[in-house]
Amino acid sequence: MDEQEYRDLADRANTHWFVVERRAHIKAVIGRLELPADARILEIGCGPGSNLGMLKTFGTVTAIEPSPVARELLRTMPGTSDVDVRVGTWPEVTELAPDESFDLIAMLDVLEHIDDDAAALRAARESLAHGGRLLLTVPAHPWMWSVHDEKLHHRRRYTRATLRAAITGAGLQLDSLGGFNSLLLPIAAAARLTARALRRTTSPGRATPGAFTNTTLGAVFRSERAVIVRGGFPTGLSLLAIAHRP
């Protein structure tokens, strides 16, 4: 992503309704995985580190991030001072030792940025301990492709079928796959389709909205949590998958 995108992510890490509530959703999902005590956790593509403090509540965290701007910003995030941050892109990264393995690997809105997602998932499988879990979030619905995706350097959006095929094709066993941010899907879809019809060439701003809007949207998103932790909705703006290495 562009440098400014990382700076924007850092600025809204603890204020924007989506970022805050998605982090809480993911924490709730991980809490149901029954990881080992002091689990070994890897976040691939950690960006400016907004999830690292949350991940540390479950174990020892290692992170991989190619952007020097993001690596600089993440040291300003609470709870990241002792995170082992490796430099590199995935799956080409060479800073993992051959015998390193993890109980949980998180790729949170990362897979869609990688040219060869099949290779990325195979590499993740090889870095998991046997029985270790992979947690993925990705944007859904290719028909929603817009200038927003282009600005973020996405390579693709996924359907449930294409994400399932990618995961199982990498030799991983799929445990659950569902949608989230589902209640707001009609509004988002209308906005994307309208922008396409009007041939807009700029992406809408992603700054934290005003207090009332931020609180309201956060409450709507928060109300999905009980469904998300049980596997998610049939559809949504995003997909969340959990898989394991047999």
N, C-alpha and C positions, 0 to 999 in steps of 0.2 A: 504494500500500500504506500501511498504518498506520505511524506514526513508529516504533513499537516493533519492527516487522518489519525496518526498515532497521537499527536498532541490533542486533538479533539477527543479521542477516546479517553485519554488521561483526565482531561478537564471534566468530563461527565461521569467518571467512574463511580462516584458515590452520590450522584444527584439525579441522573436521568432515570425515569421510571423503568425503562426496558432493561438497562444495564443492572440496576439494583435488584429488580425482581427476578430477572433471569438467573443472576448469581444465587439468589435464595432458592429458586427452583432446583438448580443443579446441586446445591448443598443438600437439599432434601432427598434428591434422587440418590446421591452418593451415600447418604446416611442409611439407605435401605440395602446397600450392597453387601453388608457384613464383611468389610475388608479386614485384613489382619490388623492387630494392634501395631501402631507405628508403621503403617503401610508405606511402601516405596511408590511414589507418585511422580509421573512425568507429565508436564504440560507442554505440548508441541505447539509452537507459535503463540507464546504467551502475551505478545504485544506489550503494552505498558504495564502489565502485571496486575490488572484489577481483580483477577481470580486467585492469585497466588496465596494471599492471606487466608481465604476461605479454604483452599486445598490443604493448607498447613494444619488445619484442625483435624485432618484425617491421617497425617503422617509426615514423612520427610519428603520434601518436594525438590525436584530437579526441573529446570525449564530450558527450552531451546527457543532461541529467537534470533533471526538474521539481522534485524534492523538495529543499527547503533543508536538511533534516536529512541526507539522503544526501550532498549536496554538501559539507556540513561534515565528515561522517565520512570521506569519501574522502580528504581531505587528511591523514588519519592513516595511510593505507595506504602501504606502501613503494613508491617509484617513481612516485608520482602528482604530485609537486610541480610538474612542468613540463607536465602534461597540460592542454590547452586545453579547459576545461569550459564548455559553453554551457547557458543556462537555457531550458527550454521543454519542451513535450510534443510527441510525434510523432503525426501528421504536421503538426501546426499550427505547429511551431517556426519562428520567423522569423529566428533568429540565424545561419543559414547564408547566405553570399553566393550570388547567382545563379550565379556561375561556379565555385563550389567543387564538386569531385568527388573521389571516393575510390576507391582500388583494392580496398578491403575494407570492408564494413559488417557489423558483428556485432550481432545482436539475440538476446540470450541469455536465454531465458525472459521475453520482453517482449511478443511479438505477442499472446499470450493475454490480456493486460491491456488491449488497445486495442479500443475499441468497433468501429471500422471497420477491420478488418484489411486489407481490399482497398485502401483508401486509403493505409494505412501502407506496404504493399508497393509500390504505384505510386510513392509518394514516395521510397522507397528506390531504386527503379530509376532515377529521375531524378537521384539524387545519386551514382550510380555512374559511374565512367569507363566508356567502352566496353570491354567485356571484364572489367570489375571484378566482384568476387565478393560475394555476399551469403551470410552464414552465419547460420542460424537454429537455435535449439533451442526446443522447445515441449513441454508435457505431452501425453501420448497417452491414447487410450481414453476417449471420453465416458462410457462405462458406469462408469468409476471416479470420476465426479464425487462430491465429498464436501464436508463442512464445511471441510476443508482448503483446497479451491479457493475457497470463499466467503470464508474468512478472508484469503486472499491477493488477493482482488478479481479473480479470474479471470473472464473473459467466456465462455470455452469451453475445451474440450480437443479435440485434433485426432485424426483418423485419417490414415493415409497418403494416402487419396484426397482428403480435404478440404484437406490442406495442399498437395498437388500442384496441385489446382485453383486454390487461392488464389495460388500462386506463378506458375503459367503464365498465369493470368488477368490478372496484373499486367504481362505482357509480358516476364517473365524466362525464361531457358532453364534448366531444372532439370538439374543435373549429377549429383546423388546425393541419395538420401533413404532413411534407415534408422533403426532403433530402437537405443537404448542404454539402459543400466541394465536389461538384459534378464534376467540370471541371477537377480536378486532380484524380478522381476515376480510370481511366484506368491506370495511372502510378502507383498508389498505389496498385491496384489489381495485376498488373504484378510483382511488387516487392514482394508482399506477396506470390504469387503462385510460383515464382522462389525460394524464400527462403524455401518453403515447399518441392519443388522438390529436392532441394539440401540438405534437412534435416538439415538445420541450427538450432542450438540450442541456439543462442544468438539473442537478440533483437537489431535492429539497433539503434544507438545512437539518442537521441532526443535533443541534444544540438542545440543552434541557429546556422544555417549554415553560410557560408561566406556571405559577404554583398551583392554581386550580386545575389546569389541564394535566399537569404532571401527576398530581395526587389522584385525579380521577382515572387516568389511564393506568396508573400503578395499581389501583384497587381492582380494576377489571382484570388485569393480567394476574394479579395475586390470587384472584378467585379460582384460577385454573389449577392451583397447586395439587389439590387432592387427586385430580385426574392425571396430571403429569407424572406423579410419583408411582402411579399404577400402570404406566405404559403409554399415556398420552391419548390425544384425540385422533379420530380418523384422518383429520387434516388440520392444517394450520399454516401460518406464515413460515414456520420453521419445522424441521424434523429433529427428533432426539432419538438416538439409537444406543443401545448397550449390547455389546458382544463380548465373548470371552475366547481365550485360546484353549482349545480342548487339551 
